[in-house]
Amino acid sequence: MARQRRRGRRGGRERRQDGAPAPPSLPRASAESAPSSVAVAAPRVVRERRGWRPFGFLRRLQPRAVADVISELRKVTWPTFAETRYLTFVVAIVAVAVGIVLGLFDLLFGWLVERLFF
């Protein structure tokens, strides 16, 4: 009984068999509040499946830090293809420029070492 109550509080999407949304949970009628001559029939509620998740059982095994990372990654605004292409081009240009500068420093220091020590 306690498990059923907890499952009902979790806010899962519930629907009746005819497809209509389930009404908000109402307090159950007790034997004292309903007259004995009136039968109270509650509609049968069926849980709607959200989708098949083959590794859904791993969700229970995740440490809290991993769950936090996943929730933060869902908030990320991913760049468009044009932005990605532009920024890749910028990174390539900067990498080539830094490579040229470091190569020139290497040539300069190599030339200095040859002149001073050999």
Secondary structure, 3 states (H helix, E strand, C coil): CHHHHHHHHCCCCEEECCCCECCCCCCCCCCCCCCCCCCCCCCCEEECCCCCCCCHHHHHCCCHHHHHHHHHHHCCCCCCHHHHHHHHHHHHHHHHHHHHHHHHHHHHHHHHHHHHHC
